[in-house]
Amino acid sequence: LADWPWTQIVGGGMVVISGLMLSHAIYPAVPRINLRTTDGRVGLAVIVAVTAALIWSPRLVLFPAGIAYVGYGALKAVILGLLDRLPE
């Protein structure tokens, strides 16, 4: 890993992320907290788990969570784009 060209890798990553910021990729929002519905309770559990993980080890959680968030939005946009343009 020490021999990799990190300046080029980081520069390329920044270009890709800035391109995603300009795209029409839809990213998920923070779930709403509602104790009356199952979805609301699951959302509360997700928020509590993420908050606990951030308190426990922010260095271990922030980067992988950010990569997963960006990757999910990009992958979802690609899949929905391919499904929208399939020949009938």
Rosetta blueprint (number, residue, H / E / L):
1 L L
2 A L
3 D L
4 W L
5 P L
6 W H
7 T H
8 Q H
9 I H
10 V H
11 G H
12 G H
13 G H
14 M H
15 V H
16 V H
17 I H
18 S H
19 G H
20 L H
21 M H
22 L H
23 S L
24 H L
25 A L
26 I L
27 Y L
28 P L
29 A L
30 V L
31 P L
32 R L
33 I L
34 N L
35 L L
36 R L
37 T L
38 T H
39 D H
40 G H
41 R H
42 V H
43 G H
44 L H
45 A H
46 V H
47 I H
48 V H
49 A H
50 V H
51 T H
52 A H
53 A H
54 L H
55 I H
56 W H
57 S L
58 P H
59 R H
60 L H
61 V H
62 L H
63 F H
64 P H
65 A H
66 G H
67 I H
68 A H
69 Y H
70 V H
71 G H
72 Y H
73 G H
74 A H
75 L H
76 K H
77 A H
78 V H
79 I H
80 L H
81 G H
82 L H
83 L H
84 D H
85 R L
86 L L
87 P L
88 E L
